[in-house]
Amino acid sequence: MLTVFALGILVFSGCSSPAAQAPAAEPTQAPAPAEEKPTQPPAPAEEKPTQPSTSVEEKAALTPDRLVPEVVFVFSTAEHDPARNELGILLTQEWEKLGLRVKAQPMDYEKQVDLYGTGEGFNAFTLGYNGRPERFDPDVLLRRIYYTGLNFMGFSDPEIDALIDAQQAEMDVDKRREIVFKIQDMLASPGYLPAVVAWNEVDVDAYNSDLWENIQVAPGMGIYNYWTLLSATPKTDKTTFRVANTELPRNLNPFFETTGSDTEMMRELYDTLARIGLDSQPVPCAAESWEVIDPTTIHVVLRQGMQFSDGVPVTAKDVKYSYDIQKEQGSSIYKPFLKTIDSIEVVDDYNLIFHLVKPDASIFMATFAQIYIIPEHIWSQIPDPKADYDNNVNPIGSGPYILKEWRANEELLTAANKNYQFPVGPEFYSEVIYANPDAIFQALVDQEADVNYEPLSVIQAQLAEAVPHLTVERKNSISIRVVGFNVRVAPFDDPAFRDAIGYTFDYDTIVNVILGGAGEPGAGVIAPANEFWHSSNQLVREFNPDKAREILAAAGYEWDASGLLYMPADN
């Protein structure tokens, strides 16, 4: 059962809607006249003005086998993400009004990720894509969310795949932009819509300005970012920069990362050829420079003097090995960003030539800034890097930090890599896990933590501004929160059904009640904050349940007397 309290807080009790628990109504049964209350105007939700007026004789054809299958909707628990939890509750309520039987399943984040990877046991789900800097390049999110074989929705469309490949290969930025716009416009059109962006976030972070200075606010990342870890300077004798989070990494194996926390920690332990600068552009990091010889040939020069944390020098052979092994055996997350690389030629210890299969406009941001440089002398001895090596005890990398201690479900502590090619800010950097966002905020107030990982809520930000030792930073984000549809099975395998569901998102409630104003209505996978690549011409559906019913009726869906929805007769 779903309840909406006067304060606007959505409360969920139970896992199945009343419609899901009760048997389907007999098609010939009509609503009792007493329930119509003719002396009062009926509530809009009860009017169902666009519901087709079907006679009793016609409704006799609404056999149980035509009943729209129960929708299993998986979303975050309130402890992990209160906003996504309330979104799940709100949508469950709207979908039940539409005539669906919804089985709402709040689930821990790790279990969500594992379930989505199977492609089974769910029909709709929530997921977040944080605004990491490399995601300013449109290829990263378009490929990760929509390319065949890479997405959780099971979405596959040859034309979309071809366009994603085409924009990656287009070196003329204006022509590439046109293709990126076309992809966004198509994905939002009625024949597609495999997912809906529920909202685009506004990052609100706070840090302890009594203890730290020279904090950097990076586009897409907020305060917690690579540049802050290089520049943050203690104002006292405290030398550990403490980041409060609701989850720690699951593992530190660069071949088997599964969560955002895995990724963020490994970016500190391992280096990459490039990093994304504060201007949202790729800058050389482990690479000293690169030069495009021709559209399919890139010369990369490594910085000299780099070392892994065990003291072994980093050479061009390690870079070649890292890219080759990731392409062959690595995480499925990164393989798409390696497929344009035909071969890598080692010229000497510090020079490499990348030979591409075809031009790749995204390689500097999407590939050079994401692929970790790992030590060949360690990983080449491991037959199956995904299964045969526990990398959680002493991961050897060349990033700005080195793992010192990892207490599962409590804290992860790292120390500055004194041999890193750039000066590192805090002597120690730690991630501490807290039960929920409220506990994180209290840790900031109590000076147990120095910065938050996930953005603060509007109320928390207002409270933080009254705390003398906290400084609040706000920045429009490219982070998105998505509701995806499992298009492998009914009912979301029907584009018309997905189109109708697109009109059930109450953006006013989402932004003003659930988010407290700290966000914007969803406007596509490439957020408006990524201004150059965002298409403002794509279809953005407004909240319109009547329109949803019109679309369903036009597609042949029908309702019985109790309001339950049935599949088209010719389905």
TIMI-408878 format. One record per residue: x, y, z of N, C-alpha, C, O in turn; residue in three letters. Coordinates in steps of 0.05 Angstrom, whole numbers, plus 5000, padded with zeros to 4 digits. Layout:
// TIMI-408878
XYZXYZXYZXYZALA ...
This chain:
// TIMI-408878
501749765000500050005000501750255000503950255012MET 500850454987502350704985500850924998498450954995LEU 502251085014500951305028502451565023504951555023THR 501051785018502352045015501552215039499152285041VAL 503352285056502852455079502752745070503752815049PHE 501652905087501253195081503853335076503953525061ALA 506053245089508553375086509953305060512153415055LEU 508753135045509953065019511852835020513152785000GLY 512152705043513952475045512452225036510252165046ILE 513552085017512351845006513151605024515451565029LEU 511151455033511651235051510650975037508450975026VAL 512350775038511650515025511250305047512950285065PHE 509050155045508749925063507749695047505749715032SER 509149475049508349245034509749235007510649444997GLY 509949004994511348974969509548934945510548924923CYS 506948904949505148864927502849054928501949114950SER 501949144906499549314905497149144912497148904908SER 494949274922492449134926491548984901490448764903PRO 491949114878491148984853492648734848491548534837ALA 495148724857496748484853495948264871496248024864ALA 494848334895494148134915491348014909490847784916GLN 489648174897486848094892486647954865488148024846ALA 484847754862484447634836483247844816481948034824PRO 483747794791482747974770479647984771478347774775ALA 478548214768475648244769474348114744475548104723ALA 471948014748470547894725470048114704469148334712GLU 470448064679470148274659467348394658466948624650PRO 465348234666462548334664461748494688459648614688THR 463448504709462748654733463048954728465049044717GLN 461149104735461149394732461649524759460849404779ALA 462749764761463149894786460449954799458550024786PRO 460349924826457849984840457150274838458950444841ALA 454650334832453850624829454450784853455151024851PRO 454350664877454750824902457550944903457951144916ALA 459450814889462150914890462551154872464651294874GLU 460651214855460951434836460651704849461651904840GLU 459051714872458551964886457752184867459252374863LYS 455352154854454652344833454252634842454352814826PRO 453852664869453452944878456053094881455953334886THR 458252964878460853104880462453054855462352834843GLN 463953254846465753204823467752984829469153004850PRO 467952774814469952564819472752674817473252854802PRO 474552554833477352624831478452564804477552364791ALA 480252724793481252684766482352404761481952294740PRO 483652284781484852024777482751814773483251604761ALA 480251864784478151664783476551694757475151504748GLU 476751934744475151974720476051794697474351694682GLU 478651764695479751614672478451694646477351524632LYS 478551944639476852044617477551924590475851904573PRO 479951834587480751724561480551414560481151294540THR 479651294583479251004583477150924563474951044563GLN 477650734546475650674525473050574537473050424556PRO 470850664526468250584536467550314521466650314499SER 468050104536467749834524465249704536464949714560THR 463649594520461149474530461749214545463949104544SER 459749124561460048884576460648644558462248474565VAL 459248644535459748424516462648414506463848204505GLU 463648654500466448664490468348584512470348454507GLU 467748664537469648604559469748304565471548214579LYS 467848164555467947874559470347754547471247534554ALA 471547894528473947794515476447844531478647754524ALA 476247984554478548034571479247794588478547784611LEU 480447594575481047344589483547374606485247554601THR 483847214627486147244645488847234631490747364640PRO 489047094609491647074595492447344582494747374575ASP 490547524580491147784568491847994589492748214582ARG 491547934614492248124636495148204633496948024631LEU 495648454634498448554633500048424655499148434678VAL 502348304649503848164670504548354693504948594690PRO 504748244717505648394740508348524735510148394725GLU 508548774742511048924738512748904763511949014784VAL 515048784762516948774784518749014782520249044763VAL 518449204800519849454800521949464822521249464846PHE 524449464815526649454834527849734837528449864817VAL 528049834862529250094866530650094893530649904908PHE 531950314899533750334922532250324948529850404949SER 533550234969532450254996532650545005534250694995THR 531050605025531250875037533950925049534851155050ALA 535150715060537750755073539950815052541650985057GLU 539850695029541950745009541451004995543351164992HIS 539051054985538451304970535551374974533751274961ASP 535051554994532251634999530751734975528351684972PRO 532151894958530752014935529851794915527651804906ALA 531651604909530851394890528751214902527051114888ARG 528851184928526851024942524051164939522151024933ASN 523951424944521451564942520451574913518051574907GLU 522351594894521651584866520251314860518251314846LEU 521451094870520250834865517450814876515650704864GLY 517050934900514350924912512451094896510151014891ILE 513251334887511551504872510751374845508351384838LEU 512651254831511951134805510250884809508450834793LEU 510750734830508950504836506150594839504250474828THR 505750814853503050924857501751004830499450944825GLN 503351144813502251234788501651004769499651004755GLU 503350804769502950574752500450404761499050294744TRP 500050394787497650254796495150404788493150284780GLU 495150674788492950824778492350774749490050784740LYS 494450704734494150654706493050374700492350314678LEU 492850214721491749944718493749724720493049494714GLY 496249784727498249574729498249454757497549574777LEU 499049204758499649064783502649094787504148984771ARG 503449224808506349284812507349144837506149174859VAL 509449004834510848884857513349054862515349034848LYS 513149234882515349414888517449264905516749144925ALA 519949284897522049144911524349324917526349344902GLN 524249474940526649614949528949424953528449204965PRO 531349494945533549294946536149444951536549664942MET 537949314966540649424971542049454944541549314925ASP 543849654943545149724918546649494906546449444882TYR 548249354922549849134911548048914899548748804878GLU 545848854912544048654902542748754876542248594858LYS 542149014874541049124850542949074826542048964806GLN 545449144830547349124808547548824799547648774775VAL 547748644818547848364812545448274796545648124777ASP 543048354805540548274792540448384764539748234745LEU 541048634760540848764734542648624713541948604690TYR 544948524723546748384705545748124694546548034673GLY 543748004708542647754699540547794677540147614661THR 539348034676537248084656534647964663532747974646GLY 534347834686531947694694530947784721532447884737GLU 528347734726527247784753526448064758525948144781GLY 526348234738525448514741524248614715524948514693PHE 522548814717521448944693522249234691522549344669ASN 522649364713523549644714525449674737525249524757ALA 527149874736529149914757530150194757529850344738PHE 531250274780532550534782535550494783536550294792THR 536950694772539850684772540850964769539651134756LEU 543251024780544451284778547051274763548551084765GLY 547551474747550151504733551351764742550451984734TYR 553251744760554551994771556152134749557152014730ASN 556352394752557652564732560652564733561852764738GLY 561852334728564752324727565752494704564352514683ARG 568052604706568952794685569052674657568352814638PRO 569952424655570152314628567352284614567152254590GLU 565252304630562552284619561652534606559352544595ARG 563252744606562652974589562852904559561553034543PHE 564452704553564552614525562052444520561552254535ASP 560452504500557852374496558052074491556151924497PRO 560351984481560551704475560351524500559351304499ASP 561251634523561451464547558651374556558151144559VAL 556851564560554151494569552451374547550951184553LEU 552551474523551051354502551651064498549950894494LEU 554251004498555150724494554550554518553550334515ARG 555050654541554650504566551650434570551050214580ARG 549950624564547050584571545450464549543450324554ILE 546250504523544550424501545650234481544150114465TYR 548250184481549550014461548849724466548649634489TYR 548349574445547649294447549649134463552049154459THR 548648984483550348814499551548944523552748804540GLY 551249204526552549344548550549444569551349514591LEU 547949464562546049594580544349384595544049164586ASN 543349474617541749304634538849264623537549074631PHE 537949434605535249414595534849194575532649114569MET 537149094564536848904542536249034516535348904497GLY 536649294515535949454491537949404469540349394474PHE 536949364444538749314422537449424397535149344389SER 538749604384537749724359540049774340541849934346ASP 540149644317542449674299542949954290545250034287PRO 540850114286541150384277542450554299544250724293GLU 541550524323542750674346545650594349547350764353ILE 546250334347549050234349550750364328552950464333ASP 549750374303551250484281551750784285553950884279ALA 549750924296550151214301552051264323553651454322LEU 552051094344553951124366556751084356558651234363ILE 557150884339559750834327560551064308562851144307ASP 558551174294559151394275560051644289561951784280ALA 558751714312559651964326562351924338563952114340GLN 563051684346565651634357567851674336570051764342GLN 567251594311569251604290569351884276571251934261ALA 567452054282567352314268569252514281568752594304GLU 571352594267573352774279572553064276573653234290MET 570653134258569653404256567553444278565553314279ASP 568153624297566553654321563753734315561853644328VAL 563253904295560553994289558953764277556553734283ASP 560153614259558753384248558253174269556153044269LYS 560153144287559752944309557353034326555752874335ARG 557253294332555053404348552353344335550453284350ARG 552153374309549653314295548753024300546452974304GLU 550652844299550052564303549152514331547252364336ILE 550552634350549852604379547052704384545552584399VAL 546352934372543653034375541552844363539452794375PHE 542252724340540352544327539852294345537552204347LYS 541952194358541651964375539752034399537951874405ILE 540252264411538552334434535652364425533852274439GLN 535252494402532452544392531052274387528752244393ASP 532552084375531351824369530651674394528451564397MET 532451674413532051514438529651624454528351464468LEU 529051874451526851994466524151964451522052024462ALA 524251874426521851864409520151624417521051444430SER 517551624409515651414417516551134410515750944423PRO 518051104389518750834380521150714396521850484391GLY 522250864414524650774429524150784459522850604470TYR 525150984472524851034501525350784518523550694532LEU 527750674517528350444534528850524563528950354581PRO 529050784568529450884596528551174597528451314577ALA 527851264621527151534626528951654647529451534667VAL 530051894641531652034661529752174679528352364671VAL 529652094704527752214723528552494732526852664735ALA 531152534735532152794742535152824736536652634736TRP 535853074732538753144730539453284757537853454766ASN 541653214768542353304795543753574795545053654775GLU 543453714817545153934824546953844847545953774869VAL 549553844843551353754864551653964885552354194880ASP 551153884910551454054933553253914953552553704964VAL 555654024957557653904974558354094996558054334994ASP 559353975018560354145040563054025049563453785048ALA 564854205058567354105069568154275093567154495097TYR 569954155109570854285133572954495126575354425123ASN 572254745124574054955116575755055140577555215136SER 575154965164576955025186579454845186581554925196ASP 579154615173581354425172582854415146585154345145LEU 581454485123582654445097582154695079580154835081TRP 584154745062583954955042584954855015585854635013GLU 584755024995585554954967583854714957584954534944ASN 581354714963579454514953578554584925577954824919ILE 578454384907577654434880574854324875574154114884GLN 573254474860570654384852570754314822571054494805VAL 570554054816570953964789568253914776566353814788ALA 567953994750565453934736564853634736566653474730PRO 562453564743561653284743562453134767561552904771GLY 564053254785564953104809564553254835564453124856MET 564153514834563953654859566653674873568753704860GLY 566653664899569053704915570853454915573253474913ILE 569653214917571252974918572152904890570652814873TYR 574752964884575752914857578852894858580052964879ASN 579952814837582852774834584353034841586453024854TYR 583353264831584853514835584853604864586753724873TRP 582653554878582553614907584653444922585953544940THR 584953194914586853024928589753104922591553024936LEU 590153254900592853364895593353624909595653684916LEU 591253784914591654054923590754114951591754304963SER 588953954963587954014990590254035010592053865011ALA 590154245025592354305044591254325072589254475077THR 592354185091591354195119592054465132594254575128PRO 590154575147590654825161591454775190592054965205LYS 591454525198592254445225594154215223595254155201THR 594554065245596353835245594853585236596053365236ASP 592353605229590853365219591653315190591653495174LYS 592453065185593553005158591852795143592652725120THR 589652705154587952515140585452655129583852765145THR 585052645103582752755090580552545090580852335077PHE 578352595104576352385109573852435092572552645095ARG 573252245075570852265058568752075069569251835073VAL 566352185072564052025083562451915060561652065042ALA 561851655061560451525039558551325051558751245075ASN 556551235035554751025045555650745036554350545043THR 557650725020558650465011561650485005562650684996GLU 562950255010565750235003566050054978564049934970LEU 568350054966568749874943568149584950568449494973PRO 567249434930566749144934569348994929569948794942ARG 570949094911573548964906575349164892574349374881ASN 577949114891579849294879581349154856583549214849LEU 579948954844581048824820580348984795577949004789ASN 582249094781581649274758580349124735579449244716PRO 580248854736578948704715576048634722574648524706PHE 575248714746572648614755571148814772569648744790PHE 571449064766569949274781566949264773566349214750GLU 565249314793562449304788560849544797558649584789THR 562049704814560549934825562150194822564550184816THR 560750414825562150674824564150704845566250844841GLY 563750594869565750604890568250464883570450554889SER 567950234869570350094859571950274841574450304844ASP 570550404823571850574803573350804816575650854810THR 571950944834573151184846575651124862577551274861GLU 575650894876577950824892580250744874582550814879MET 579650584853581850494836583150724820585450704811MET 581650944816582851174803584951304820586651444810ARG 584851264846586851374864589251184866591551274872GLU 588750924863590950724866592450674839594850604840LEU 591050714817592250674791592250934775590451094778TYR 594250964758594351204742593251144714592850914706ASP 592751354699591751334672593351534654594651714665THR 593351484628594851664611593851954612595452134610LEU 591251984617590052254618588252274642587352074653ALA 587752524651585752584670584052814658584852944640ARG 581552844669579853054659580353304676579953294701ILE 581153524664581853764678579453914689577153834684GLY 579954124704577854284715576254434694574054544699LEU 577254444669575754564647574254354630573254414609ASP 574054104641572653884629573953784604572753644588SER 576553844600578053744577580253554586581253574608GLN 580853354569582953164577585753294578586453444560PRO 587253234598590053334601591853094605591052904619VAL 594353104595596252884600596752844629596953034645PRO 596952594637597552524665599952344666602252434669CYS 599552074664601851894661603251944635605651904632ALA 601652034616602852124590603952404594602752574608ALA 606252454583607352734583606052894561605653134563GLU 605452754538604252884516603252674496603952444499SER 601652764477600852594455600552764430600153014432TRP 600852634407600652774382599152604362599752364359GLU 597152724349595652574328597252594302597352804289VAL 598452374294600052364270598252374245598652524226ILE 596152214246594052224226591552114240591752034263ASP 589152114228586752034242586751764255585151714273PRO 588551584247588651324260591351254272591951024278THR 592951454277595551414289596151634310596051864304THR 596751544335597251734356599851654370600351424378ILE 601651854373604151814386603851914415603152144420HIS 604451734434604251794463607051784475608551594471VAL 607751994490610252014505609651994535608052144545VAL 610851794548610451764577612351944593614452024584LEU 611352014617613152154636615351974645614851734650ARG 617652074648619951914658620051924689619252124701GLN 620951714701621351704730618951594745619051584770GLY 616851514732614551414746615151134757616650984745MET 613951064780614350804793611750694802609850844810GLN 611550424802609450294816610050304846612250364854PHE 608050244862608350264891610250064903611050084926SER 611149864887613149674896615949754887617849604890ASP 616149994874618750094866619650034838621650134829GLY 618049874824618849794796618050024777615750134779VAL 619750104759619150324741616750264723616250034715PRO 615250474716613050454697614250514669615450724665VAL 613750334650614850364623612650334603610350274609THR 613350384578611450364556610450074553608150034544ALA 612049884562611149604560608749554579606949404573LYS 608749694602606549664621603949784609601749674613ASP 604250004595601950134582600749944561598349894560VAL 602549844544601549664523600249414535598049334527LYS 601549304556600349064569597649134580595748974577TYR 597349364594594849434607592649454587590449354591SER 593149584564591049614544590449344530588049284526TYR 592449184525592048934511590448744529588548614519ASP 591248714554589948524572587148614579585348444582ILE 586648874582583948964587582148914563579848844566GLN 583248934539581648884515580948584513578748514504LYS 582748414522582348124520580748014543578947854538GLU 581448094567580247964591579048154611578148074633GLN 578948404604578148604624575148634629573548484619GLY 574548834644571748894651570148974627571149124609SER 567748884625565948954603565349244602564549354581SER 565849384624565349674625567249814606566450014593ILE 569649714603571749864588572249754560573349894543TYR 571449514554571949394528570949564505572349584485LYS 568649694507567649864485569550094478569650184455PRO 571050184498572750414494575550334484577350494480PHE 575850074480578449964470578149854442580249784429LEU 575749824432575449674407576449814382576949694362LYS 576850084384577950224361580950204359582250284340THR 582250084380585150054380585849794366585049574375ILE 587349814344588149584329590649464342590749224347ASP 592649624348595149524360596549764373596149994366SER 598349694391600049894405602949814400603749594407ILE 604449994390607249944383609050074404608850314409GLU 610749914417612650024436615250114422616549944410VAL 615750364422618150474408620650444426622650344418VAL 620350534451622350504472620950524499618550504500ASP 622450554520621250554547619150774551617450744569ASP 619250984535617551214541615951304517614651514518TYR 615951154495614551234471612851004460613850774458ASN 610351064453608550864442607150984418606751234416LEU 606350814400604650894377602050734379602150494378ILE 599850874381597150754380596250744351595950954338PHE 595750504341594650474314591650404317590950204330HIS 589950564305587050534308585850394283586850424261LEU 583650254288582150134266580850344250580650324225VAL 579850554263578550774251578851014269579650984292LYS 578351254259578651494276576851474300574651354299PRO 577751574323576251564348576551834362578551894375ASP 574451994359574452264371574352254402575052454415ALA 573452034413573152014442575451894457575451874481SER 577551814442579651654455581151794478581851664497ILE 581552054476583052194497581452204523582552184545PHE 578852254521577152284545576052014554576051954578MET 575051854535573651614543575551374546574851184561ALA 577851384534579751154536582251224552582751094572THR 583651424544586151494558585551574587587251524605PHE 583251684593582651764620581251554637580751594660ALA 580851314625579451104640581050844643580750714663GLN 582850784625584150524626586550544645588350704641ILE 586450374666588550374686591250264675591150074659TYR 593450374684596050264678596750074701597050154724ILE 596949814695597549614715600249494710601249504687ILE 601549384731604349274728604349004713603148814723PRO 605748994691605948744676607348534692606648294690GLU 609348614708610848404723609248254744610048054754HIS 606848364751605148224769602848074755602547834758ILE 601448224738599048104726599647904704597947734699TRP 601947924691602547734670603047454681603047254666SER 603347424708603747164720601147034729601146814740GLN 598847174723596247074733594646984709593947144692ILE 594046724707592546614683589846744679589146824657PRO 588246764701585646884699585447114719584847064743ASP 585947354710586047584729583347634744583347754765PRO 581147554732578547594745578147404769576747474788LYS 579247164767578546964786580946884804580446784826ALA 583346914795585646784808587246974825589446894835ASP 586447224829588147404843586547584862584747734852TYR 587047574887585747754907587448004908589548014920ASP 586348214896587848464894587148654917587848894916ASN 585648564936584548734957586548774980586048954997ASN 588648624981590548645004592748844999593249015015VAL 594048814976596248994970596349064940598148974926ASN 594449214931594349284902596749454895597349664908PRO 598249374874600549524865599849704841599049604820ILE 599949964845599350144824601250374824603250384839GLY 600750574807602450814805600851064809601651284800SER 598451044821596751274826597651444849599751384861GLY 596151654856597051834877596951724905598151834923PRO 595551494908595251384935595851084935595650954915TYR 596550984959597250704963595450594986595150735006ILE 594250364982592550245002594150175027596250045026LEU 593150265050594450195076592750005092593749815105LYS 590050045093588349885110585549885099584550085089GLU 584249655100581549625091579949455110580349215112TRP 578149585125576449455144573649445130572349645128ARG 572849205123570349165107568049295122567749265146ALA 566449445107564049575117564549785139562749865153ASN 567149875140567750075160569450305147568450535145GLU 571850245139573650455130575750345111576650115114GLU 576550515093578750455075580750685077580050915072LEU 583250615084585250825089587550795069588550575064LEU 588251025057590551025038592551235047591951415062THR 595051205037597151395042598151515016598151374996ALA 599151755017600151884993602451734982604251644997ALA 602551704956604751584941606951794938606751974922ASN 609051764954611251964954612751964927614152164921LYS 612451754911613751744885611951824862612751794839ASN 609651934868607852014847608952244831610552404843TYR 608252264806609652464788608852754795610052944786GLN 606652784811605853054819605653054850605252854862PHE 605953294862605553304891602753234899600853304885PRO 602453084921599852994931599153154955600953214971VAL 596653234958595853404980595853275007597853275021GLY 593553155015593453025042595352795044595752635025PRO 596652765068598452545072596952285072597952075063GLU 594552285083592852055083590052125073589052355076PHE 588751935061586051975050584451725058585351505053TYR 582151765070580551535078577651575070576651795067SER 576351345065573451335061572251195084573150965091GLU 570351315097568951205120566051155113564751335101VAL 565050925119562250855112560350935134560950895158ILE 558151045126555951125144553350995134553050935111TYR 551450975153549050825147547350955126546050815110ALA 547251215125545451355107546351645104548051735118ASN 545051795086545852075082545552245106547152435110PRO 543552195123543352355148545752305166546652495179ASP 546652065168548952005184551452145173553152235188ALA 551652155146553952295134553852595141555852705148ILE 551452715139551252995146552053045175553453235181PHE 551152875193551852905221554852875226555953015243GLN 556052705210559052665212560452925204562452995216ALA 559353065184560553325176560153525198562053675205LEU 557853535210557353725232559053665256560153855268VAL 559453415262561053335286564053325280565653255298ASP 564853395256567653405247568953125248571353105252GLN 567252925244568352655240569152605211570752425205GLU 567952755193568552735164569153015154568153215165ALA 570753025132571553285121569953365096569653595090ASP 568853165082567353215058565352985053565952765061VAL 563153045040561252835033561852735005562852884988ASN 561252475000561552364973559052414956559352524934TYR 556752334966554252394952553252674958553752774980GLU 551952804939550953084944549153104968547652914975PRO 549153334981547353385003544553444993544253534970LEU 542553395009539853485003539653785007541353915019SER 537453894997537054185001536954265030538154455039VAL 535454105046535254165075537954145088538754315104ILE 539553935081542153905092543954135085545554235101GLN 543754225060545454455051544754705066546454855074ALA 542154745071541254985086542354965115543255165126GLN 542254735126543254695154546254735154547354845173LEU 547654625133550554645132551454935131553555005143ALA 549955105118550755385116550755525143552055735146GLU 549355415162549355535189551455415207551755495230ALA 553055225197555155095213557755245207558655245184VAL 558955375227561255545222563655415207564955545191PRO 564155165213566555035201566054915174567854805162HIS 563554935163562954815137562555025116561355235120LEU 563754975092563355135069561754975048562454745043THR 559655085037557954945018558555034990558755274984VAL 558854844972559354894944557054764927556254544932GLU 556054914907553954824890554854834861556255024853ARG 554054634845554754634817552854454802552154234810LYS 551854564779550054394762551654154753554054164746ASN 550253924753551653674750550753544724548553594713SER 552453364714551553194691550652914702550152734686ILE 550452894728549452644740546452614733544952804732SER 545752364728542952304721541952074738543451904746ILE 539352074743537951854756535951744737534151884728ARG 536151484731534751354709532851144719533351004738VAL 530551124705528750894708528950744682528150834661VAL 530050504683530450334660528250124657527150044677GLY 527750044633525649844628526849594615528449614597PHE 526149364626527149114615525549054590523348944590ASN 526749114567525349094541525348804530524348754508VAL 526548624545526648344537523848214539523248024524ARG 522248304559519748164565517448364567517848604571VAL 515048254565512648424568512448524597513248384616ALA 511248764600510048934579511949134567511249264548PRO 514449154578516149374568517549304542519149464531PHE 516949074530517949014504516349164482517149164459ASP 514149284490512449434471513149724472512749854493ASP 514049844450514750124450512450314458512850514470PRO 509950234450507650394457507250404487506550614498ALA 507650174500507350164529509450344542508850494561PHE 511950334532514050494544513450794539513950964557ARG 512450854516511751134510509651234530509851454540ASP 507651074535505551144555506751184583506051374596ALA 508451004591509651024618511251274620511551384642ILE 512351374598513851624599512251854608513452054617GLY 509651844607507952064616507052034645505352184654TYR 508151834660507251794687509251904707509051854731THR 511252054698513252174716512352444725512252634709PHE 511652474750510652724761513152894769514052884792ASP 514153044750516653194754516453404775518353464789TYR 514053524778513753724799514153604827515553714843ASP 512953374831513353234857516253134860517353154881THR 517353034838520052924839521953144847523653114865ILE 521853374834523853594838523253744864525053784880VAL 520753814869520153994891519653854918520153964939ASN 518653604917518153454941520353264948521653274969VAL 520953084929522952874934525753004936527252934954ILE 526353184918529053304917529153564932531353674937LEU 526953674940526953924954528054154938529154344949GLY 527854134911528854344894531654304884532654464868GLY 533054094894535854054887536153874863537353664864ALA 534953964841535153804816533453934795532154144799GLY 533553814771532053914748530553674736531453454738GLU 528153724725526753504712528553374691529953504676PRO 528353104689529952964671529653054642527353084633GLY 531853104629531753204601533653054583534853174565ALA 533852794588535552634571538152544584538952654604GLY 539352344572541752214584544052404584545752394602VAL 544252584565546352794565545053044577543453174565ILE 545853104602544453314617544853594605546753644591ALA 542953764610543154044600545754184610546754364596PRO 546854094633549354214642551654154623553654304622ALA 551453944608553453874587552454014561551653884542ASN 552554284562551154454543551854394514550054394497GLU 554354354508555054324480553854074467553154074443PHE 553653854483552753604471549753544477548753354465TRP 548453704493545653654499543753744477543953974468HIS 541953574468539953644448537453754462536153614477SER 536954004456534554134467532054074451529854154458SER 532353934428530053874411528853604417526753534405ASN 530053444434528953184439526253204454525753394468GLN 524553004450521952994463522252964493523452764502LEU 521253144508521253124538518353114546516853304544VAL 517452884556514652834563514052974589515652964608ARG 511753094590510753214615509053004630508252804618GLU 508453054655506752884670503852904660502653114662PHE 502852694649500152704636498952424636499152284615ASN 497852324658496652064658494452014637494151794627PRO 492952234631490852204610492152144583491151974568ASP 494352264577495852214553496851924552496751794532LYS 497751824575498651544577496351354570496751164556ALA 493951414580491651244574490851254545490151054533ARG 491051494533490451524505492351344488491451214469GLU 494851354495496851194479496250904482496350754463ILE 495650814507495150534511492550444496492550234484LEU 490550604498488050544484488450524454487450344441ALA 489950714443490450714414492050464406491850374383ALA 493650364424495350124418493749864423494849644418ALA 491249884432489649644435489449544463488149334468GLY 490649674482490349594510487549654520486249844510TYR 486549494539483849534549483849504580485649394591GLU 481749614592481449594621478849444627476949454612TRP 478849294649476449164658474949354677475849574682ASP 472749264688471049434705472549514731471849724742ALA 474449354740475949434764478249614758479649704777SER 478849664733480949844726483549704719485549844713GLY 483649444719486149304712486549314681484749314666LEU 489149324674489849354646490449084633491648914644LEU 489449064608489748814592491348874567491149094555TYR 492848674558494448694533492548714509490248634510MET 493548824487492048834462491148554454492648354459PRO 488848524441487748264434489548114414489747874415ALA 490948264398492648144377495548104387497348044371ASP 496048144413498748124423499747834421502047784429ASN 
